[in-house]
Amino acid sequence: MQKLWFTYKKWYINYIGFELINSNKALEYFRDKLFISIILLVNFFGILAYIPSVIVAYINLEMVLVIIDTLAVSVLLFVVLNKAISLRIKKTIFSVNLLVLSTILLINNDLSGNGPLILLMTTSAITLYSGKKAGFYAFGYATLVYIILLTCIKLGYFNFRYTVGYNFTELIIIALNNLFFNLILIFSISFLITQLHKALVSEKKLQKALVVKHNNAVAARNKAEQSEQLKSAFLANISHEIGTPMYSILGTTDLLKEYNKKDKEYQKSLTLIENNGNKLLDIIADIVNISKVESGLMPINPTAFNIKNSVEKVYSDLQKEAKEKQINFTITDLISANEALIYTDKEKVEAVLNHLIKNAIKYTEKGSINIKCHLPEQGKIAFEVSDTGIGIPKDKFRSIFKAFYQVDTDQKNALHGSGVGLAISKAYTEMLGGKLSLKNNENSGATFGFTVSTHLQSEETV
């Protein structure tokens, strides 16, 4: 039923070209739409009621009613189907038609008929689609009709046919009640329409504001994405631009080592160039990696590999640095050969181990460093990197995981580096479904522990 009504209403709006010819933007436009709904409803139900009412009136020889109903329906159809006249004229003709119909019915059927009801409905409908002022005009017309009728009855020029038993006082009371109730309806309808329109306007403004905010958010997101893309492109480009000459320098340095092998100062200078060149490459790689992590562009590439071999590789790569500082570097491997095959991102696990061990070496002058690995539960692998270095103040436990933060220390060598190693390590472990933690040892030094999931799924397979 609702679908049929919307189809009927849409057809009529298109038929009269309402959306094209109406230029009102506020309350009048809203009332025009109400008028269209009212006139369509009256047209539909009026035609349905016309046929039985005319038949009954004809049977009862009430020819006045037949003529009145026929004229009223004819005028109604003229108003509905004539698309040459404006909505304002349609409202006027429609209102006059109903007022005249209700007046004649009131005279013909007096107070017991449907005349007073139609008159009441007419003033209410006029208030709906034309406003409070037009409603008061209709109320004034109804008041005048009642005054004229009551005056004629009082003077004996006219008498109601169906309420002969009512005395004049009772007729006045009935008329006043009808008019008073009519007045209440006009005020109520006018207030409700105004409030409803304000609510609709507020909702429309809110929707516009939400659209603006949404568009701003989308624009901000696009701008942020463009900034991140530019940032990533810049870092990738700068990494390439710096890396290319650095590899050339390191390659040339390695070639120059073949000359003047007995000249210790010469070889020492080349070693210094080589070491610092490698450090610079590591710093560039760290900055690019932390940028990718922060922008969400760092991919996860899980593979199946032997974790014992990875730990041995990291240990072997960093053993020379530990030996140069006379640090006792050991491994506590609690993983059996049958449990060594895991599935996660190999490069990131090795990168975390590499960062933690390099930090341990940097902050340990003498003493020991130990790598411990074990399987705490199914689907998890855990690592601990313990050292006997300077340790970390408890109030710095959270701060050290921030990018480019370094703990204040008297060790000059410890201040070297990019300051993003722990931030990258923390991000990597969380990306791999684990957690990075820190605790100070009882005597001296610190222990970094981290876990990763051993059955990680890649983003492509999720």
Secondary structure as the mmCIF struct_conf table of DSSP 4:
data_model
#
loop_
_struct_conf.conf_type_id
_struct_conf.id
_struct_conf.beg_label_comp_id
_struct_conf.beg_label_asym_id
_struct_conf.beg_label_seq_id
_struct_conf.end_label_comp_id
_struct_conf.end_label_asym_id
_struct_conf.end_label_seq_id
HELX_RH_AL_P HELX_RH_AL_P1 GLN A 2 ILE A 16
TURN_TY1_P TURN_TY1_P1 GLY A 17 GLY A 17
HELX_RH_AL_P HELX_RH_AL_P2 PHE A 18 ILE A 21
BEND BEND1 ALA A 26 ALA A 26
HELX_RH_AL_P HELX_RH_AL_P3 LEU A 27 ILE A 59
TURN_TY1_P TURN_TY1_P2 ASN A 60 LEU A 61
HELX_RH_AL_P HELX_RH_AL_P4 MET A 63 LEU A 81
BEND BEND2 ALA A 84 ILE A 85
HELX_RH_AL_P HELX_RH_AL_P5 LEU A 87 ASN A 109
HELX_RH_3T_P HELX_RH_3T_P1 ASP A 110 SER A 112
BEND BEND3 GLY A 113 ASN A 114
HELX_RH_AL_P HELX_RH_AL_P6 GLY A 115 SER A 130
HELX_RH_AL_P HELX_RH_AL_P7 LYS A 132 LEU A 155
TURN_TY1_P TURN_TY1_P3 GLY A 156 GLY A 156
BEND BEND4 TYR A 157 TYR A 157
BEND BEND5 ARG A 161 TYR A 162
TURN_TY1_P TURN_TY1_P4 VAL A 164 GLY A 165
HELX_RH_AL_P HELX_RH_AL_P8 PHE A 168 LEU A 256
TURN_TY1_P TURN_TY1_P5 LYS A 257 GLU A 258
BEND BEND6 TYR A 259 TYR A 259
TURN_TY1_P TURN_TY1_P6 LYS A 261 LYS A 262
HELX_RH_AL_P HELX_RH_AL_P9 LYS A 264 GLU A 294
TURN_TY1_P TURN_TY1_P7 SER A 295 GLY A 296
STRN STRN1 THR A 303 ASN A 306
HELX_RH_AL_P HELX_RH_AL_P10 ILE A 307 GLU A 324
TURN_TY1_P TURN_TY1_P8 LYS A 325 GLN A 326
STRN STRN2 ILE A 327 ASP A 333
HELX_RH_3T_P HELX_RH_3T_P2 ALA A 337 GLU A 339
STRN STRN3 LEU A 341 THR A 344
HELX_RH_AL_P HELX_RH_AL_P11 LYS A 346 LYS A 362
TURN_TY1_P TURN_TY1_P9 TYR A 363 TYR A 363
BEND BEND7 GLU A 365 LYS A 366
STRN STRN4 GLY A 367 GLU A 377
TURN_TY1_P TURN_TY1_P10 GLN A 378 GLY A 379
STRN STRN5 LYS A 380 ASP A 387
BEND BEND8 GLY A 389 ILE A 390
HELX_RH_3T_P HELX_RH_3T_P3 LYS A 394 LYS A 396
TURN_TY1_P TURN_TY1_P11 PHE A 397 ARG A 398
HELX_RH_3T_P HELX_RH_3T_P4 SER A 399 PHE A 401
BEND BEND9 LYS A 402 LYS A 402
TURN_TY1_P TURN_TY1_P12 ALA A 403 PHE A 404
BEND BEND10 ASP A 410 ASP A 410
TURN_TY1_P TURN_TY1_P13 LYS A 412 LYS A 412
HELX_RH_3T_P HELX_RH_3T_P5 ASN A 413 LEU A 415
BEND BEND11 GLY A 417 GLY A 417
BEND BEND12 GLY A 419 GLY A 419
HELX_RH_AL_P HELX_RH_AL_P12 GLY A 421 MET A 431
TURN_TY1_P TURN_TY1_P14 LEU A 432 GLY A 433
STRN STRN6 LEU A 436 ASN A 440
BEND BEND13 GLU A 442 GLY A 445
STRN STRN7 ALA A 446 SER A 453
BEND BEND14 THR A 454 THR A 454
STRN STRN8 HIS A 455 HIS A 455
HELX_LH_PP_P HELX_LH_PP_P1 LEU A 456 SER A 458
TURN_TY1_P TURN_TY1_P15 GLU A 459 THR A 461
#
